Amino acid sequence: MTVSNTIDSAPPPAPEEAGGTSPFTVRFWGVRGSIASPGPTTIRYGGNTACIEVRCGGAHIVFDCGTGIRPLGESLARGGGPVDIDLLLTHSHLDHICGLPFFAPAFDPGSRLRLWAGHLPPERPFRTVLSDMMTAPLFPVPVEIFRADCQFRDFQAGQTLEPAPGVVVRTCALNHPDGATGYRVEHGGHSLCVLTDTEHPAVGRDPVILDLLRGADLMVYDSTYTDAEYPARVGWGHSTWQECLRLAEAADVGRAVIFHHDPARTDDELDAIAAEAEAMRPGSLVAREGMELSL
Protein backbone atom coordinates (compact mmCIF):
# COMPACT_ATOMS: atom_id res chain seq x y z
CA MET A 1 0.00 0.00 0.00
CA THR A 2 1.34 3.42 -0.90
CA VAL A 3 0.55 6.76 0.74
CA SER A 4 0.62 10.22 -0.78
CA ASN A 5 0.01 13.44 1.13
CA THR A 6 -0.26 15.63 -1.92
CA ILE A 7 -2.97 18.27 -2.05
CA ASP A 8 -2.88 18.41 -5.84
CA SER A 9 -6.50 18.50 -7.02
CA ALA A 10 -5.98 16.53 -10.23
CA PRO A 11 -8.02 13.32 -10.41
CA PRO A 12 -6.15 9.98 -10.25
CA PRO A 13 -5.33 8.27 -13.54
CA ALA A 14 -7.94 6.20 -15.33
CA PRO A 15 -7.29 2.44 -15.48
CA GLU A 16 -6.07 2.56 -19.07
CA GLU A 17 -3.45 5.14 -18.06
CA ALA A 18 -1.95 2.70 -15.57
CA GLY A 19 -0.76 0.14 -18.07
CA GLY A 20 -4.04 -1.72 -18.36
CA THR A 21 -4.29 -2.38 -14.62
CA SER A 22 -7.24 -1.40 -12.44
CA PRO A 23 -6.02 0.72 -9.50
CA PHE A 24 -7.75 0.85 -6.12
CA THR A 25 -7.31 4.33 -4.69
CA VAL A 26 -8.72 6.12 -1.66
CA ARG A 27 -8.58 9.91 -1.33
CA PHE A 28 -9.70 12.08 1.56
CA TRP A 29 -11.52 15.33 0.82
CA GLY A 30 -13.03 15.93 4.27
CA VAL A 31 -11.95 14.36 7.57
CA ARG A 32 -13.81 16.25 10.34
CA GLY A 33 -16.97 15.38 12.21
CA SER A 34 -19.91 17.39 13.57
CA ILE A 35 -19.18 20.74 11.91
CA ALA A 36 -16.61 22.22 9.53
CA SER A 37 -13.73 23.84 11.40
CA PRO A 38 -11.60 26.04 9.13
CA GLY A 39 -8.91 28.17 10.71
CA PRO A 40 -5.22 28.52 11.51
CA THR A 41 -5.16 25.50 13.85
CA THR A 42 -6.63 23.05 11.31
CA ILE A 43 -4.72 23.96 8.16
CA ARG A 44 -2.55 20.85 7.90
CA TYR A 45 -5.20 18.20 8.49
CA GLY A 46 -8.10 20.19 7.07
CA GLY A 47 -11.41 21.48 8.39
CA ASN A 48 -13.95 19.99 5.95
CA THR A 49 -16.46 17.38 7.07
CA ALA A 50 -16.59 13.81 5.82
CA CYS A 51 -15.98 12.96 2.17
CA ILE A 52 -13.88 10.06 0.85
CA GLU A 53 -13.37 9.29 -2.85
CA VAL A 54 -12.68 5.71 -3.98
CA ARG A 55 -11.85 4.43 -7.46
CA CYS A 56 -11.61 0.73 -8.17
CA GLY A 57 -12.46 -1.35 -11.22
CA GLY A 58 -15.14 0.51 -13.13
CA ALA A 59 -16.55 2.10 -9.99
CA HIS A 60 -16.22 5.70 -8.87
CA ILE A 61 -17.48 5.79 -5.28
CA VAL A 62 -17.84 8.70 -2.88
CA PHE A 63 -18.52 8.12 0.79
CA ASP A 64 -20.56 10.94 2.34
CA CYS A 65 -21.35 14.43 1.17
CA GLY A 66 -19.93 16.65 3.88
CA THR A 67 -18.34 20.00 3.05
CA GLY A 68 -15.38 18.12 1.55
CA ILE A 69 -17.49 17.16 -1.46
CA ARG A 70 -17.43 20.75 -2.73
CA PRO A 71 -13.67 20.77 -3.56
CA LEU A 72 -14.04 17.25 -4.95
CA GLY A 73 -16.76 18.51 -7.29
CA GLU A 74 -14.61 21.43 -8.37
CA SER A 75 -11.74 19.05 -9.15
CA LEU A 76 -14.02 16.80 -11.22
CA ALA A 77 -15.43 19.81 -13.08
CA ARG A 78 -11.92 20.93 -14.02
CA GLY A 79 -11.31 17.46 -15.43
CA GLY A 80 -14.06 18.13 -17.98
CA GLY A 81 -16.89 15.90 -19.08
CA PRO A 82 -19.68 14.22 -17.14
CA VAL A 83 -19.15 11.78 -14.27
CA ASP A 84 -20.82 8.55 -13.18
CA ILE A 85 -20.64 8.21 -9.39
CA ASP A 86 -22.13 6.10 -6.61
CA LEU A 87 -22.60 8.24 -3.49
CA LEU A 88 -22.70 5.93 -0.46
CA LEU A 89 -24.04 7.65 2.64
CA THR A 90 -23.07 6.44 6.09
CA HIS A 91 -26.04 8.42 7.46
CA SER A 92 -27.87 11.67 6.92
CA HIS A 93 -26.81 13.89 9.80
CA LEU A 94 -26.14 17.38 8.55
CA ASP A 95 -22.35 17.24 8.64
CA HIS A 96 -22.46 14.27 6.24
CA ILE A 97 -24.88 15.66 3.64
CA CYS A 98 -24.65 19.48 3.78
CA GLY A 99 -22.14 19.64 0.91
CA LEU A 100 -24.36 17.87 -1.61
CA PRO A 101 -26.16 21.03 -2.85
CA PHE A 102 -22.71 22.45 -3.67
CA PHE A 103 -21.42 19.40 -5.61
CA ALA A 104 -20.75 20.62 -9.16
CA PRO A 105 -21.58 17.32 -10.96
CA ALA A 106 -25.11 17.47 -9.54
CA PHE A 107 -25.73 20.39 -11.91
CA ASP A 108 -24.25 18.72 -15.00
CA PRO A 109 -27.06 17.25 -17.15
CA GLY A 110 -24.64 14.66 -18.55
CA SER A 111 -23.63 13.27 -15.16
CA ARG A 112 -25.17 10.29 -13.37
CA LEU A 113 -25.35 10.09 -9.58
CA ARG A 114 -26.69 7.15 -7.60
CA LEU A 115 -27.33 8.04 -3.96
CA TRP A 116 -27.39 5.04 -1.61
CA ALA A 117 -28.71 5.17 1.97
CA GLY A 118 -29.13 2.13 4.19
CA HIS A 119 -30.09 3.64 7.53
CA LEU A 120 -33.51 5.22 6.96
CA PRO A 121 -36.99 3.76 7.50
CA PRO A 122 -39.00 3.04 4.32
CA GLU A 123 -41.48 5.80 5.10
CA ARG A 124 -38.70 8.41 5.11
CA PRO A 125 -36.34 7.75 2.18
CA PHE A 126 -33.24 9.84 1.58
CA ARG A 127 -34.81 11.91 -1.20
CA THR A 128 -37.40 13.14 1.31
CA VAL A 129 -34.68 13.95 3.85
CA LEU A 130 -32.68 15.88 1.25
CA SER A 131 -35.79 17.71 0.05
CA ASP A 132 -36.55 18.74 3.61
CA MET A 133 -33.04 20.16 3.96
CA MET A 134 -33.27 22.02 0.65
CA THR A 135 -36.50 23.77 1.56
CA ALA A 136 -37.21 27.38 2.57
CA PRO A 137 -36.35 28.91 4.94
CA LEU A 138 -33.38 26.56 5.33
CA PHE A 139 -32.25 26.64 1.69
CA PRO A 140 -33.06 28.96 -1.23
CA VAL A 141 -33.59 26.33 -3.98
CA PRO A 142 -35.18 22.85 -4.00
CA VAL A 143 -33.58 19.53 -4.89
CA GLU A 144 -35.24 19.74 -8.32
CA ILE A 145 -32.55 22.27 -9.31
CA PHE A 146 -30.16 19.34 -9.84
CA ARG A 147 -29.70 18.64 -13.56
CA ALA A 148 -27.76 15.39 -13.31
CA ASP A 149 -29.52 12.04 -13.57
CA CYS A 150 -29.93 11.48 -9.80
CA GLN A 151 -31.18 8.07 -8.73
CA PHE A 152 -32.08 7.57 -5.07
CA ARG A 153 -31.48 3.97 -3.99
CA ASP A 154 -32.48 3.28 -0.41
CA PHE A 155 -31.62 -0.14 1.00
CA GLN A 156 -31.42 -1.87 4.37
CA ALA A 157 -28.05 -2.16 6.14
CA GLY A 158 -26.88 -5.74 5.85
CA GLN A 159 -27.52 -5.98 2.12
CA THR A 160 -24.74 -6.42 -0.44
CA LEU A 161 -24.42 -3.90 -3.28
CA GLU A 162 -22.62 -4.15 -6.63
CA PRO A 163 -22.00 -0.65 -8.01
CA ALA A 164 -19.94 -2.03 -10.92
CA PRO A 165 -19.06 -5.50 -12.26
CA GLY A 166 -16.43 -7.06 -10.02
CA VAL A 167 -16.91 -4.46 -7.26
CA VAL A 168 -18.80 -5.79 -4.25
CA VAL A 169 -19.92 -3.61 -1.33
CA ARG A 170 -20.96 -5.35 1.88
CA THR A 171 -22.84 -3.34 4.49
CA CYS A 172 -23.81 -3.48 8.16
CA ALA A 173 -25.69 -1.36 10.69
CA LEU A 174 -23.68 0.86 13.05
CA ASN A 175 -24.41 2.13 16.56
CA HIS A 176 -25.28 5.81 16.07
CA PRO A 177 -28.29 8.00 16.87
CA ASP A 178 -30.81 7.81 13.98
CA GLY A 179 -28.84 4.91 12.50
CA ALA A 180 -25.78 4.63 10.27
CA THR A 181 -24.26 2.16 7.81
CA GLY A 182 -20.79 0.67 7.61
CA TYR A 183 -19.31 -0.41 4.26
CA ARG A 184 -16.73 -2.86 2.94
CA VAL A 185 -15.62 -2.44 -0.68
CA GLU A 186 -13.99 -5.48 -2.31
CA HIS A 187 -12.27 -5.53 -5.68
CA GLY A 188 -9.36 -7.40 -7.23
CA GLY A 189 -8.43 -9.19 -4.01
CA HIS A 190 -8.26 -5.96 -2.00
CA SER A 191 -10.70 -4.50 0.51
CA LEU A 192 -11.53 -1.18 2.18
CA CYS A 193 -13.85 -0.68 5.16
CA VAL A 194 -15.44 2.66 6.08
CA LEU A 195 -17.10 2.77 9.51
CA THR A 196 -18.23 6.18 10.67
CA ASP A 197 -20.18 7.26 12.76
CA THR A 198 -20.28 4.47 15.33
CA GLU A 199 -19.90 3.88 19.07
CA HIS A 200 -18.13 0.80 20.37
CA PRO A 201 -19.77 -1.53 22.92
CA ALA A 202 -19.05 -0.99 26.61
CA VAL A 203 -17.59 -4.50 26.79
CA GLY A 204 -15.98 -6.48 24.00
CA ARG A 205 -16.47 -5.82 20.29
CA ASP A 206 -19.47 -5.93 18.01
CA PRO A 207 -19.28 -9.29 16.17
CA VAL A 208 -21.06 -7.84 13.12
CA ILE A 209 -18.42 -5.14 12.77
CA LEU A 210 -15.61 -7.63 13.37
CA ASP A 211 -17.01 -9.79 10.59
CA LEU A 212 -17.18 -6.85 8.19
CA LEU A 213 -13.60 -5.84 9.01
CA ARG A 214 -11.99 -9.27 9.08
CA GLY A 215 -8.76 -9.27 7.08
CA ALA A 216 -9.40 -5.95 5.29
CA ASP A 217 -6.42 -4.19 3.76
CA LEU A 218 -7.55 -0.80 5.04
CA MET A 219 -10.12 0.50 7.52
CA VAL A 220 -11.30 4.07 8.02
CA TYR A 221 -12.89 4.39 11.46
CA ASP A 222 -14.70 6.95 13.61
CA SER A 223 -12.02 8.19 16.01
CA THR A 224 -13.67 11.37 17.28
CA TYR A 225 -12.49 11.04 20.87
CA THR A 226 -9.62 9.77 22.96
CA ASP A 227 -10.10 7.06 25.58
CA ALA A 228 -9.77 9.75 28.25
CA GLU A 229 -12.50 11.91 26.68
CA TYR A 230 -14.95 9.12 25.94
CA PRO A 231 -16.50 8.50 29.42
CA ALA A 232 -18.04 11.99 29.38
CA ARG A 233 -19.55 11.31 25.94
CA VAL A 234 -21.04 7.85 26.27
CA GLY A 235 -24.18 7.56 24.13
CA TRP A 236 -23.15 10.28 21.66
CA GLY A 237 -22.54 7.68 18.94
CA HIS A 238 -18.79 7.98 18.43
CA SER A 239 -15.64 6.04 19.22
CA THR A 240 -11.97 6.67 20.02
CA TRP A 241 -8.72 6.43 18.10
CA GLN A 242 -7.40 3.85 20.56
CA GLU A 243 -10.49 1.69 19.97
CA CYS A 244 -9.86 2.06 16.24
CA LEU A 245 -6.46 0.43 16.62
CA ARG A 246 -7.67 -2.23 19.04
CA LEU A 247 -10.43 -3.14 16.60
CA ALA A 248 -7.97 -3.25 13.69
CA GLU A 249 -5.76 -5.62 15.67
CA ALA A 250 -8.68 -7.87 16.66
CA ALA A 251 -9.91 -8.09 13.05
CA ASP A 252 -6.43 -8.55 11.52
CA VAL A 253 -6.77 -5.38 9.43
CA GLY A 254 -3.74 -4.36 7.39
CA ARG A 255 -3.80 -0.65 8.11
CA ALA A 256 -6.07 1.62 10.16
CA VAL A 257 -6.92 5.24 9.39
CA ILE A 258 -8.06 7.51 12.24
CA PHE A 259 -10.95 9.60 10.88
CA HIS A 260 -13.86 11.94 11.77
CA HIS A 261 -11.75 14.22 13.94
CA ASP A 262 -13.39 16.30 16.64
CA PRO A 263 -13.83 19.82 15.19
CA ALA A 264 -11.89 21.26 18.14
CA ARG A 265 -8.90 18.95 17.55
CA THR A 266 -5.91 21.04 16.45
CA ASP A 267 -3.18 20.07 14.02
CA ASP A 268 -0.69 19.82 16.88
CA GLU A 269 -3.03 17.51 18.81
CA LEU A 270 -3.48 15.32 15.74
CA ASP A 271 0.30 15.20 15.32
CA ALA A 272 0.53 13.91 18.89
CA ILE A 273 -2.18 11.30 18.21
CA ALA A 274 -0.32 10.22 15.05
CA ALA A 275 2.86 9.65 17.07
CA GLU A 276 1.01 7.67 19.76
CA ALA A 277 -0.84 5.65 17.13
CA GLU A 278 2.40 4.75 15.38
CA ALA A 279 3.82 3.53 18.68
CA MET A 280 0.67 1.54 19.49
CA ARG A 281 0.22 -0.02 16.03
CA PRO A 282 2.92 0.81 13.49
CA GLY A 283 1.64 1.91 10.10
CA SER A 284 -1.51 3.54 11.46
CA LEU A 285 -2.49 6.83 9.84
CA VAL A 286 -4.35 9.99 10.81
CA ALA A 287 -6.56 11.13 7.93
CA ARG A 288 -5.84 14.51 6.41
CA GLU A 289 -7.34 16.30 3.44
CA GLY A 290 -5.47 15.44 0.25
CA MET A 291 -4.07 12.17 1.57
CA GLU A 292 -4.31 9.42 -1.05
CA LEU A 293 -3.80 5.70 -0.48
CA SER A 294 -3.27 3.06 -3.15
CA LEU A 295 -4.11 -0.53 -2.34
Steps between C-alpha positions, in 0.01 A plus 500: 500500500634842410421834664507846348439822691473719195229764487509514121138509382552303179296179482687166516582329171239293321565124485622512141762758601650256749619244250172314471475434874205598718622712794327513838544848643359679803514879533388717789318825426349560845608343830314689777184413687206701636573835334757648262788662687713720273769713658869535580506198734353255246691591185717189474235235559210699358169629632246351256249239612487143375561415135710210368551423130569142387583372152524130429415292195232686309359659814533860612374509859464791740432442867296782655421849383642722771659835417796312350289404199506859373876502417463148361228626266715792392787262422272275293359801314851612406561153359225567245217277390221332694553256787333177609518466879351289778453714812490269803366672810597379845203698637317825446606722788567849375879486509489203260258639240523882514751516213278323248320816376845642418629195306567622145417170320147515642438792263648333191219353285742241360601361839346202679482480879366206698436589864494200735368513858458196722404651834158658443152354554299428182252776578778761501736434207810709440343707222241623751772581754700693240189683380424603856851642535477686169177675591429861601586653737797265539613508136419732208447237225341152498660168411334521157769753401739207447546430128694175525324165474459444877375159607410450866560140608400431858586158641520327837837471677617142471436476127778456244532752216680475165562850362706362209588153366763344724452760776311367801388718792396326821312701761403486867312712753701722736427627851413868451199719580248481211697210352806472277652253254847351480648392165758255368611542138663196337672495163791313345593321822517823701256646751417832667268550798341834592334511843387841616305608709490221757538441874677192630336267755572554869646149518661302221451566129200489272519164316322645195764770465781251560360284222483794260858601582661157507823500300436832321798676347387839628243630748382857550341532844319756715768624740335818627618467859787373709452229762533769767227716343255221426345438848346849496349432156351154533186471286603772253561240228875530449815306579867563580825476308632242746191284441563537127840337538379234742224409256746489209721263698208275599377478139848454347466817291803602296494871572273727705415862423386727785211709364209734589711728717336708770456852355694644795799269441799709390773403257749475786266269693455281193878488458523371857229239432686392184818443702315302769315298237824410325642378830185301581455344154770583246372610161185663636402829338314816597279614212572838348350679203687414181640173632476225238551128557553236233416141581 
